[in-house]
Amino acid sequence: MKTPPLSRIQSPRHARILAAWLLVGCVLVASTLILGGVTRLTGSGLSMVDWEPVSGVVPPLSAEGWEREFAAYQASPEYRLVNRGMSLAEFKRIFRFEYAHRLLGRVLGLVFIVPFAVFLWRRIIPRSLVPRLLLIFALGGAQGLLGWWMVQSGLVDVPRVSPYRLTAHLALAVLVYALSLWTALALLRPEDGAAASDRGSGGRPGRWSAVVLGLAALTMLSGGFVAGLDAGLVHNTFPRMGSDWIPPDLFAASPWWLNLFENRTTVQFDHRVLAMLLLVGVTALWRACARRAGGAALKWAHAGFAAVWVQAVLGVATLLLFVPIPLAVLHQANALVLFTALLALTFELRRC
């Protein structure tokens, strides 16, 4: 990923303004991701059965409004098959999680498009950066559409969103976050043309850092399937799964590849394996950076090392305790902390 050198931005101050704006966007994307996890864990994601991008900004403000919203929910499969007999007060609780998640997504769109228009008008944004920023905005808009497509999958017959759509929704959010963060870092730590042409890929740590970053992203996406299938509620033992190291029903579904995405045992097994590989990979990368890197790269390596071990402890505790919501939310939030540290480390090593 390349970003225009600072020499093509009018001033260092403008670069800092653009970077701060993108970092605020990163915080909002991260908050939306975490709130989405809370929404999923509390069973709130199917409480709003309509998608109203404009009028949906205003929640029910009267008793009659709440009754209409509740009546619409009562016609949904989730109410009929899972939550029959739910009170209006209980409905309000789950509704507010989903409403907050959608509202935060709308706020994120405004925080991007309004400053973008102002910066463009005032010529703070260089022309070469405009396509990248428009891509980020387009992906953010697609995220909203994908979110509703995901919700629709749980409003038909089975009151459960498709794990494929859930994971796609997660993947797109992570992509928006990564593009925004990388661009912000490049604006804060620019290179002139000579430095850019002379730099390498950071040597062996730089090459391995990109691989480990990809592994972290893959582990996060596998966590999407774990969440979508409630696979964390099977085989709540560690390190074995039940009494076995390799469960006998690992390939119970046919064709075999379907197990990777729809067999809860296999999905949990894959997530465990990826998590352990990531633990080893980040630890090895940290050791390599301790020997060969310094400055900001070493600081990010330390952060990644700490985050991956915290993530391992949180993951095991979440599993053994049958996925309590606070621990599960911390596990999901720390996954983003780890991803952030690895992305920043990869950025710094590419400058070496």
Buried (B, 14 or more C-beta within 10 A) or exposed (E): EEBBBBEBBEEEEBBBBBBBBBBBBBEBBBBBBBBBBBBBBBBBBBBBBEBEEEEBEEBBEEEEEBEEBBEBBBEBBBBEEEBEEBEEEEBBEBBBBBBBBBBBBBBBBEBBEEBBEEBEEEEBBBEEBEEBBEEBBEBBEBBBEBBBBBBBBBBEEEBBBBBBBBBBBBBBBBBBBBBBBBBBBBBBBBBEEEEEEEEEBBEEBBBBBBEBBEBBBBBBBBBBBBBBBBBBEBBBEEEEBEEEEEBEBBBEBEEEEEBBBBBBBBBBBBBBEBBBBBBEBBBEBBEBBBEBBEEBBBBBBBBBBBBBBBBBEBBBBBBEEEBEEEBBBBBBBBBBBBBBBBBBBBBBBBBB
